[in-house]
């Protein structure tokens, strides 16, 4: 297992690296944001431990850029522990959040949880299910019960985002960034148009909608 530690406080970074290596993890450290992002994108990691406040490039921006390119699990490590800081980190794609000071045993436990989850997800990553919907990721084939539903490329990408984030509210900005790209010259209302098209293919009625609207916020597939 390979872990990247992006932390500018060298004493903390060295302590984490030594503990992880003692546990048998192959560990690399970066002490500034730009070097950390470079390493994160250049190699495959099982987990990235990411400090929030970094020189060169902050942790939020690293998380956003990295999640545009990869699905590497990220645990944010920071001295900031306000609710809004945690929410912002998770909204940017972080998988977990731990505040300083922390016990190394807690960090190791969180890493083990993420690794177990990723191993379980990897075993069934070629297929996503929700209620009576099944989305085959390899063939991009959607079935609703015994019915095959044809999807356009954007409809598939939109549904994939929803089915991969069950019970997580996805804002229009998040959907726009992940599907159309951060620099795409389109308005956020294009998301509403494609959600409407997708609903027409999925739903028997508005009452039975798979995708729920949160006014002024975004959408969610809710169990």
N, C-alpha and C positions, 0 to 999 in steps of 0.2 A: 504494500500500500504506500502510495506517494502523497505526501502532504506538503503544501507550500504555506509558509508563515510570512505574512506581510505585516511587519510591525517595526516602527521606527525607534522604539526604546530598546536598545541593544541588550540590556540586562534581562528584560522580560523575554525578548525574542530568544536569547541564548538558553534561558531556563526552559522555555517551551520546547525548543529544539532538542535539548538533552533528554527531557522527559519522554518526548515522542520517540526518539531514537532508542531509548531504553526499552520502550514498549514494542520495538521492532518495526516502527514506521520509517520509511526512507524520507528524510525531511530536508527541505531547502528553505533558506531564509532570504528575504529582501527587506531593505531598510528604508525604502522610499516608494512613493506611489507609482512612478513611471517605470521603475525597474520591476516592481511587483506585477504590474499589468503586462509588461513584456514577457516575463516568465510565465505568467498565468496563461497567456495566449499561445506561447511557443511550445508548451509541453502539456501532456495529459496528467491531471492530478485527480486523486480520489476525493480529497477535501482541500479547501483553501481556508486558512484562518486569516481574517482580514481586519486590521485595525481601522477605525473610522477616521481618526485625525492623523493624516500622513503628509509629509512634505512632498511637493511636486504635483501630487494628484490625490484627492481625498478618497476615502473608502467608498463613499456613495457613488462617485463617478466611476471608480474601478468596477464596482458591482454592476452598474448599469451597462458599461461597455462589455464586460465579460459575459453577461447573460444574453447579450445580443449575438454572441458568437458561440457560446458553449453552455452546456447544462451542468457544469461542475458545481457540486454543492459548496456553499459558502457559509461559514460561521463568522459573524461579525464579533470582534472583540474591541470593547471601547469603555472609556470611563463615563460616557454619557448614558444615563439610565432613565431618561424621561420617556413617558409613553409615546410621545410624538417622534422621538429619535428611533425608538424600536419599530414603530409603525412605518416610518420612512424607510428604514433599512429593509424591512420585510417586503414592502411594496417595490423596492428596487430589485428584489429577487433573492435576497439573503434567505437561507434555509433555517438559520437559527441565530441566536443573539445571546452573548454572555458579557456581563459587565465586570470591570476591574474594581476591586481585587476579587479574584476567584480562586477556588481550590482546584488544583490540577486534576484531582479525581473527578470533579464535575465536568471539566473540559474533556477528559478522556471518555467519560460516559456519553457525552453529547456526540463525540466523534464516532463512537461505536454504534450509537443509534442511527446516525446518518448512513454509515457504511452498511449496516444491516438493511436499512430501507432501500438503499441503492441496489444492493444485491438482489433483493426481492423484486424490485421494479425491473431490473435488467432481465430477470427470468421470464417476465411477461410483457416486455417493452414493445413487442410487435403487435399488441392488441390492447385497445382501451375499451372499457365497457361502462355504461351508465344506463340504469334501468333496462329498457329493451333495446338500447342502441349498442352496436359493436362496431368499432372503427379499427380496421386493419391498417397499421402504420406502414407496412411494407408495400401493400398493394393499393393503399388509399381507398379501399372499398368500405362503404358504410352500409350496414344492414340494420333495419328496424324490424325485429322479429325475423320473419322469413322474407321481408321485402328489401330489395336492393335499392338504395337511393343514390342517384348520381349527383356528384358535387363538383363545382368548379374548383380551381386551384385555391382561390381566396376563401371560398366557403369551407374547403377542407382545412386550411390553415387556421381559420377562425374556430371551427369545431374542435380541432386538435387542442388549441389553447384552452377552450372551455373544459374539455374532458380531461385534460392534464392538470386542471386547477379546480376540481370539484369543491364547492363551498367557499371558494376564494373569490372575492369581488374583484373584477377586472375593470379598471377605468377605461374610458375611450382612449385616453392618451397611451396607456400601456398596450392596448390592442393595436393602436395605430403604429406605435414604435416597433413592436415585435413583428407585425405582419407586413406593413407597408414600408418600414424603415424609418429611422430617426429623421433623416433629411428629406423624406418624401414630400412632394409638393401637393399634398391633398389635405382637405379639411377633416376635422374629427367626425363630421356628420356622415362621411363615407362609411364609418363603422356602423352607424344606425341602418344605413341602406342594406349592407351585407347581412346584418343580423336579421333584418326583416325578410330577406330572401331565404336565409337559412331556416327561419321559423316556418315559412310557407312550406318548406320541404319536410320538416320534422313534425309539425304539430297538427293534430286533428282539430284543435280549437284553441283560442286564446287561453281558455281556462286550464287546458292541459299542457301549457307551454313548458318546454324543457329549459328554455333560457329565460330567466327572470330579469326584469328591468328595475334598477334602483335609480329613481329620478334624480337627475343632477350629478350622478356618480358614475354608473356604468352598468355592467351586467354580471350575472352569476348563474352557474348551474348548481342547484341546491338539492341536497339529498332530503 
